Amino acid sequence: MIKLDMHSPVTGKYALAHLGFRPFFLGGSLFAMIGMILWAGIYGFSWGGLHPGYPSITWHAHEMVFGYAVAIAAGFLLTAIRNWTGVQTLHGRPLLALAGVWVLARALPFSGLPLAAVAVVDMLFLVSLLAAVAYPIIRAKQWQQAGIVGSVALLLLADGIFYLGLLGVWPTGIQTGLYAAFYLVLVLVMVVGRRVIPFFIERGLGCPFTAQNRAWIDRSVLLLFLLFAVADLVFMVTALPAAAYASAGLALLQAGIHGLRLWGWHHPHIWKKPLLWVLYLAYIWLVAGFLLKFLAVAAGVSPMLGVHAFAYGGIAVITVGMMARVTLGHTGRNVFEPPMVVSIIFQLLLLGAAVRVLAVWLLPQFHAIWILTAQLLWINAFALFLWKYAPMLLRPRVDGQYG
């Protein structure tokens, strides 16, 4: 049973500190919009302000992983772990303090302070998040959730490796740390997706349906992804052709396996429900990412196409789809009647992913136009999300409960 701090404000005008999804979904979405505005200005219009020792493309990659994706993961985990364990997760002033450290880490690259200070604050956030995630799991003795704690710990390690590279201590640390973290986020997306997407489909269709989940797929996908990620990281560090061929083969195999998983989850009524088709299409983008990683070796296409299929089409779309549903449910609203604007938000993001990946690939002569278009679609999607969902995240639950 969940016990609340006796000093926790159950009523009031604002509820930002009640549960982890509130500050981190709000902050992550706001940063997604502001961060992309900054990136559009830096990339397309040569804006300044970033620390001179922090390459702009490196900042963009780091902040999409450790700024946006980790914030949304933090919000989800600090909310879901309470449900899994029955132990109240971080809330009140400690939750706002954790979110404040995350905000500070996003701002410091533009402050002019030494990069070592940026590293300390950014890693302090991850250390604090690790403690906040581990405490309720350890207290409830739910050792089956140890993988979640391990994932956050590995994100902390990857961030440390990244900063060793940025500070010039380990020359390959930037790329190694970034891609290790990127693949950890993909693992979290796939693990959470396996838990919730078929469940949401079964509950949300409005007709009897049992999503097909094959045991051999569940047992094999994480091992295959681990082997793929290791092979890809080895290739980045050593340039060994054998590692490239191994990662390409494993990517192709995973495209087939995840495609088969999607086939088992499909029902025609999915396409009538925005909160269902958005998750389904996002997972299709993950499959596309594996195919493009294979083609990067087999056909010489840019490896950035696969990265952005995973990141823009997969991670971004699935996280927005999850935020749209989780926010409704955890603010006491009906998840089966989402706001009409969510369909437009999802379409803007999916179109942006198609522009960033497919248009850039097929019509590279218009590269700059496609990049700016994808950036603008992203910015508008998150602006619409904030317009509709920020009031829900700020205000108390409509049913008067705490959370």
VENNOR-V444024 format. One record per backbone hydrogen bond with DSSP energy under -1.0 kcal/mol. NH is the residue of the N-H (numbers start at 0). CO is the residue of the C=O. If there is no record, write none. Layout:
BEGIN
NH,CO
NH,CO
END
This chain:
BEGIN
7,4
14,393
17,14
21,18
23,19
24,20
25,21
26,22
27,23
28,24
29,25
30,26
31,27
32,28
33,29
34,30
35,31
36,32
37,33
38,34
39,35
40,36
41,37
42,38
43,39
44,40
46,40
50,108
53,50
58,54
59,55
60,56
61,57
62,58
63,59
64,60
65,61
67,62
68,63
69,64
71,67
72,68
73,69
74,70
75,71
76,72
77,73
79,75
80,76
82,78
83,79
84,80
85,81
91,16
95,91
96,92
97,93
98,94
99,95
100,96
101,97
102,98
103,99
104,100
105,101
106,102
107,103
109,106
110,107
117,113
118,114
119,115
120,116
121,117
122,118
123,119
124,120
125,121
126,122
127,123
128,124
129,125
130,126
131,127
132,128
133,129
134,130
137,133
138,134
139,135
141,136
142,140
144,141
145,142
147,144
148,144
149,145
150,146
151,147
152,148
153,149
154,150
155,151
156,152
157,153
158,154
159,155
160,156
161,157
162,158
163,159
164,160
165,161
166,162
167,164
168,163
169,163
172,169
175,171
176,172
177,173
178,174
179,175
180,176
181,177
182,178
183,179
184,180
185,181
186,182
187,183
188,184
189,185
190,186
191,187
192,188
193,189
194,190
195,191
196,192
199,195
200,196
201,197
202,198
203,199
204,200
211,263
217,213
218,214
219,215
220,216
223,219
224,220
225,221
226,222
227,223
228,224
229,225
230,226
231,227
232,228
233,229
234,230
235,231
236,232
237,233
238,234
243,239
244,240
245,241
246,242
247,243
248,244
249,245
250,246
251,247
252,248
253,249
254,250
255,251
256,252
257,253
258,254
259,255
260,256
261,257
262,258
263,259
269,266
270,267
271,268
272,269
275,272
276,272
277,273
279,275
280,276
281,277
282,278
283,279
284,280
285,281
286,282
287,283
288,284
289,285
290,286
291,287
292,288
293,289
294,290
295,291
297,293
298,294
300,294
304,301
306,302
307,303
308,304
309,305
310,306
311,307
312,307
313,308
314,309
315,310
317,313
318,314
319,315
320,316
321,317
322,318
323,319
324,320
325,321
326,322
328,324
329,325
331,328
332,327
336,333
341,338
342,339
344,340
345,341
346,342
347,343
348,344
349,345
350,346
351,347
352,348
353,349
354,350
355,351
356,352
357,353
358,353
359,354
360,356
361,357
362,358
365,362
366,363
369,365
370,366
371,367
372,368
373,369
374,370
375,371
376,372
377,373
378,374
379,375
380,376
381,377
382,378
383,379
384,380
385,381
386,382
387,383
388,384
389,385
392,388
393,389
394,390
397,330
399,396
END
